[in-house]
Amino acid sequence: MKSRNYLEELSAKSPKELQSELVNAKKELFNLRLQNATNQLDNTARIKEVKRNIARINTVITRTERGLA
């Protein structure tokens, strides 16, 4: 149910907000990967969660560009 709520939040945002959300998620993923490489990351499941969020954001962006939303 969390992902459905997140998708609803994303679909309510403007394209500029979605782009900034995407940039922030990619930065977070980079930082998580860096922490994982240096053995500083405690919750490795967060990497998977952020990857899925990036995919969700990209899906919403594509839907709005194609007018499917």
Secondary structure, DSSP 8 states (H G I E B T S, - for coil): -HHHHHHHHHHTS-HHHHHHHHHHHHHHHHHHHHHHHTT--S-THHHHHHHHHHHHHHHHHHHHHHT--
